[in-house]
């Protein structure tokens, strides 16, 4: 097979057009193709980077959202499936048509716009040209959900070879009269993508479907899923169909070896791996056959044929089975996504271990040129989104070496950290109650020994925040202390192994009596916290001659002054005197300062500074952002009130300028949030703390995140139509020119995913992960970055940790291209 000859650089399309105008050189065929494709296809930065780095990428279709579920249920499912890919070590690439552009790797906002739109088309191979070339009556491009066929094409063009979905189309019963054969089958015959699904739906003709796939040269196998022999090809809702599978694979590793061999041989057809529905959700085949027979009769009576037949039959089956088929649908697609991601991970390992780089006939080397060069060497985006045509070329195509890319200085040239995180570094012990199978108890008993599963990890609030920000791509330095003891040595080794710098870790001398911080969490059977014990006394000594005070003045603050980071995060494990010193030092370096309250009792330390250094208010506040939960917010509000901070004249001047009515704003607050939160006082407490903390990101668990911000006068958000629903009030006393208060932004961000109880592995570190991801987004976003832009991705990061055994999920790295 001929080798591709490529350069490893690529121009932005606008540069190609500009060069043509300036030098009058005619465009090469490849450049003409690029200019045409840029109008109709885009690959997200995250997917480009993942493909260029050969990380496991899993394609996801979108008709399941546009035509399978109503909004917002479809958005919840989309978020969940993407989360499952990330948790299992992959990068999700949801594919769809948005405003006339085929998009591979829909972002959160794009996905919301697609699944909430009305009149989205169902887009197969034949429909792609129509969907991208036509406009609606409003003159805008069309929206569409891609089917298995449409998704396969776009995934292949983007260099993605694993695609997980619910079910496959097939040959309809009675096809000898109707010729009704799904385009999914012909696509599998000509597009080299491996599709993992639960087989074709039971109302189709499974034997004819398998015969057709054989004719098309499609490799078909079924996962054994614990079975030894006589494995049936699954019938979607049922594990068995009465039709033996053409082949059987034992596990994901074996499926990956099949794909690897298939690709290495240069075969251009696809593969289908059928994954049987989880046994607990399987509906007996005979029962489903009875239901399907009735649905088919009613479809024939109603005249539902062709493209209308499948939606009609599915709706009828839902009516006849009640919730059973709905539950089965959700269970099987989730299982397929997990299975598909594990196959992608196994395939990546094969490629890396087997050095199969030159054997990938379906992966043009120009793919590296088209996507990898949109980033600096450490993965920083140059903000270009590549068209699909740049990611796929024909065999023997030569890309002219004259096509060169924009260059950007790598951010690694300056190794100074941009984020400092100061606070606790702990050795964590998580003790999960594990009762005997005969016990009905869900919580450990007091005053006695309890059976448990105990795991050890590196933790501490500051460590968790720093770790999350590091995984999200920020350049971070953790500033903390350990004792000269076994736990301290273990902590330093673990920190180094995680790839984080220990330059900011001070080993306290043995004679100081300092102990490495430790945290012990006692959890119930649902991983819910029952009791925790913490020893973080290493940071608490405030005597002027103490080892910690000396380290603050002569170890950490000099590093802060030298690096002058853009962001400083402080956790509340510092006593008030040290916290105040950090705040003043952060102000001297003009750093954006974030406060993480840690707990109800420790959150109050912020409001007890030395009398000589009281908390400052807007427009020059002592800090800029806080990330409490609702309980910590209440404790902070109470501490501020008891410290008489709400009696200060400078506080009142800011509150008066916010434009909140004298009669209160219960109605407005209820509309901005909900009545339950107003009854708890969450938005009211946030408002009263705004003069001291101009941005408060309150973590509400399953309810999402409430973001309250004081906007300065002249902020463009105050006059933006897009922001109008979230502007609670505007300055009403004419002090914009003097005090600088513009108004209040308040927005309740719903949870990005509904996490079931059985999915929760540990709650430890979830809030810290959210804070770290938020700060990473702000740091990477630069001077103009806004908190609201990163709340959703921070929530996604928190969900990953919720499902992880570690205090910060290692899967956060898959989110870094979203910030």
Secondary structure by P-SEA (a helix, b strand, c coil): cbbbbbbcbbbcaaaaaaaaaaccccccaaaaaaaaacccbbbcaaaaaaaaaccbbbbbbcccccccccaaaaaaaaaaaaaaaaaabbbbbbbbbccccccccccaaaaaaaaaccccccccccaaaaaacccccccbbbbbbbcaaaaaaaaaaacccbbbbcccccccccccccccccaaaaaaaccbbbbbccccccccaaaaaaaaaaaabbbbbbcccccccccccccccccccccccccccccaaaaaaaaaaaaaacccbbbbbbbcccccccccaaaaaaaaaaaaaaaaaacccccaaaaaaaaaaaaaacaaaaaaaaaaaaaaaaaaaaaaaaaaaaaaaaccccccccccccccccccccccccccccccccccccccccccccccccccccccccccccccccbbbbbbbbbbbbbccccccccccccccccbbbbbbbbbbbbcaaaaaaaaaaaaccbbbbbbcccccaaaaaaaaaaaaaccccccccccccccccccbbbbbbbcccccccbbbbccccccccccccaaaaaaacccaaaaaaacccbbbbcccccaaaaaaaaaaaaaaccbbbbbccccccccccccccccccccccccccccbbbbcaaaaaaaaaaaaaacccccaaaaaaaaaccccccccaaaaaaaccaaaaaaaaaaaaaaacccccccccccccccbbbbbbccccccccccccccccccccccccccccccccbbbbbbbcccccccccccccccaaaaaaaaaaaaaaaaacccccccccaaaaaaaaaaaaacccccccccccccccc
